[in-house]
Each structure stands twice: as structure tokens, then as C-alpha cells.
Amino acid sequence: MDLMDLTSHVGYAAAYAAVGIVMLGLGYLALDVLTPGHLGRHIWVERSVNAAVVLGAGFVGLGGIVFTAIWTNGESGFGSALVWTVVFGLLGVLLQAAAFRLLDLVTPGDMAAMVVEKAFHPACVVAAAVQVAVSLVVTASIA
């Protein structure tokens, strides 16, 4: 590998990382909109384990989607792989939000309010699993 290849690949990595960070930011914003109050405050100030578990699971799921889109489309060229990464990343954010909302509708109580409670609630594990499961479905559809 020569210096030009190295420079190109560093640029590709930076672009993919930027897209990944944007997808994580959008995932954060989606969950913030779906839950009462400010999600960051619930996690970092009020120390809500529930919110941290659900957000962390969403991040892991979105990271898997971004990884798979890059990994499976890298051979098709940087531009094409970047488009796949953006499209499937956005799809992941939207489907995670929709699945969270659906779970909220079909379970007793208020899932969104539970997520931001300070005391641990076992339903946060279910909400986190939904985030990962939806991401796995999206990931499987990429390959």
C-alpha cells in the first residue's frame, strides 16, 4: 500500500465515521423525542439506568447497521457504500423509533415514562432488546 492509498483510506474512514456519528446522533434525538424530558439530563444528571440501557442498546444496534452497510458494500466503491450507509442508517433510526413506539402502545403503562425513571425497571431490558432486534433485521436485509 502506498501513501496515496493510505491517504484515501484515512479519508474514507473519516467519512464513514462522520456518517456513523450522525446516525448515532439521530438515534439519540429520536429517543429524546419519544421520551419525556431531556434524555441527556435523565442519564447524566439523574442517573437513569433505564434510559442508559435503552440508549446504549440503540447505539449498539445502529453501529451494527453502519458497520454492515460499509462492510458489505465496500467492494462497490466508496460513494456507493457511503450512500448505502446513509440510507440504511436512517432506516435503522426510523424503525427503532417505530418499534419503540409500538412497544409502548402494546404494553401496559407508559414505556416512554418508564425509560426515564430513576429506579431500575425490568421493562427497560425489553425496550433495549427491541432496539437491538430491529437493528439486526435491518442488518440482515443489507447483506
C-alpha positions as CSV (number, residue, x, y, z in Angstrom):
1,M,0.0,0.0,0.0
2,D,1.4,3.3,-1.0
3,L,1.0,6.7,0.7
4,M,-1.9,7.7,-1.7
5,D,-3.8,4.5,-0.7
6,L,-3.2,5.3,2.9
7,T,-4.4,8.8,2.5
8,S,-7.5,7.7,0.6
9,H,-8.4,5.1,3.2
10,V,-8.0,7.5,6.1
11,G,-10.4,9.9,4.2
12,Y,-12.8,7.0,3.7
13,A,-12.6,6.1,7.4
14,A,-13.2,9.7,8.4
15,A,-16.3,10.0,6.1
16,Y,-17.7,6.7,7.3
17,A,-17.1,7.7,11.0
18,A,-18.8,11.0,10.4
19,V,-21.9,9.3,8.9
20,G,-21.8,6.8,11.9
21,I,-21.7,9.7,14.4
22,V,-24.6,11.5,12.6
23,M,-26.6,8.2,12.8
24,L,-25.9,7.9,16.5
25,G,-26.9,11.5,17.0
26,L,-30.2,10.9,15.1
27,G,-30.8,7.8,17.1
28,Y,-30.3,9.8,20.3
29,L,-32.6,12.6,19.1
30,A,-35.3,10.1,18.2
31,L,-35.3,8.5,21.6
32,D,-35.1,12.0,23.2
33,V,-38.3,13.0,21.3
34,L,-40.1,9.8,22.3
35,T,-39.4,10.1,26.0
36,P,-40.5,12.9,28.4
37,G,-38.0,15.5,29.5
38,H,-34.4,15.7,28.3
39,L,-32.8,12.3,27.7
40,G,-29.3,13.6,28.4
41,R,-30.4,15.0,31.8
42,H,-32.1,11.7,32.7
43,I,-28.9,9.8,32.0
44,W,-26.1,12.1,33.1
45,V,-27.7,14.1,35.9
46,E,-30.5,11.9,37.3
47,R,-28.5,8.7,36.5
48,S,-31.4,6.8,35.0
49,V,-30.1,3.3,34.3
50,N,-33.2,2.6,32.3
51,A,-32.5,5.4,29.8
52,A,-28.8,4.5,29.6
53,V,-29.6,0.8,28.8
54,V,-32.2,1.6,26.1
55,L,-30.0,4.3,24.5
56,G,-26.9,2.1,24.7
57,A,-28.7,-0.8,23.0
58,G,-29.9,1.6,20.3
59,F,-26.4,2.8,19.7
60,V,-25.1,-0.8,19.5
61,G,-27.8,-1.6,17.0
62,L,-27.2,1.4,14.9
63,G,-23.4,0.8,15.0
64,G,-24.1,-2.7,13.7
65,I,-26.2,-1.3,10.8
66,V,-23.5,1.2,9.8
67,F,-20.8,-1.5,10.1
68,T,-22.7,-3.9,7.9
69,A,-23.5,-1.3,5.3
70,I,-19.9,-0.4,5.0
71,W,-18.5,-4.0,5.2
72,T,-20.9,-5.5,2.6
73,N,-20.7,-2.6,0.1
74,G,-17.0,-1.6,0.3
75,E,-16.2,-3.5,-2.9
76,S,-18.7,-1.4,-4.9
77,G,-16.8,1.7,-4.3
78,F,-16.7,4.4,-1.7
79,G,-19.5,6.6,-3.0
80,S,-21.9,3.6,-3.3
81,A,-21.0,2.2,0.1
82,L,-21.5,5.7,1.7
83,V,-25.0,6.0,0.2
84,W,-25.9,2.5,1.5
85,T,-24.6,3.5,4.9
86,V,-26.7,6.7,5.0
87,V,-29.8,5.1,3.7
88,F,-29.7,2.0,6.0
89,G,-28.6,4.1,8.9
90,L,-31.6,6.4,8.5
91,L,-33.9,3.4,8.1
92,G,-32.5,1.9,11.3
93,V,-33.2,5.1,13.2
94,L,-36.8,5.3,11.9
95,L,-37.5,1.6,12.5
96,Q,-36.0,1.7,16.0
97,A,-38.3,4.7,16.8
98,A,-41.3,3.0,15.3
99,A,-40.6,-0.3,17.2
100,F,-40.2,1.6,20.5
101,R,-43.5,3.4,19.9
102,L,-45.3,0.2,19.0
103,L,-43.9,-1.5,22.2
104,D,-45.2,1.5,24.1
105,L,-48.7,1.1,22.6
106,V,-49.0,-2.7,23.2
107,T,-47.6,-2.9,26.8
108,P,-49.3,-1.7,30.0
109,G,-48.2,1.5,31.4
110,D,-46.2,4.2,29.7
111,M,-43.0,2.8,28.3
112,A,-41.6,6.2,27.4
113,A,-42.0,7.4,31.0
114,M,-40.6,4.1,32.4
115,V,-37.4,4.6,30.3
116,V,-36.6,7.8,32.1
117,E,-37.4,6.6,35.6
118,K,-34.5,6.7,38.0
119,A,-35.3,3.3,39.7
120,F,-34.5,0.3,37.6
121,H,-37.5,-1.1,35.7
122,P,-37.2,-4.6,34.0
123,A,-39.1,-3.3,31.0
124,C,-36.1,-1.3,30.0
125,V,-34.4,-4.6,29.1
126,V,-37.3,-5.3,26.8
127,A,-37.1,-1.9,25.2
128,A,-33.4,-2.3,24.8
129,A,-33.9,-5.8,23.2
130,V,-36.4,-4.3,20.7
131,Q,-33.8,-1.7,19.7
132,V,-31.2,-4.4,19.0
133,A,-33.7,-6.8,17.4
134,V,-34.9,-4.2,14.9
135,S,-31.3,-3.3,14.1
136,L,-30.5,-7.0,13.5
137,V,-33.4,-7.2,11.0
138,V,-32.1,-4.2,9.1
139,T,-28.6,-5.5,9.2
140,A,-29.7,-8.9,7.7
141,S,-31.5,-7.0,4.9
142,I,-28.3,-5.3,3.9
143,A,-26.3,-8.5,3.3
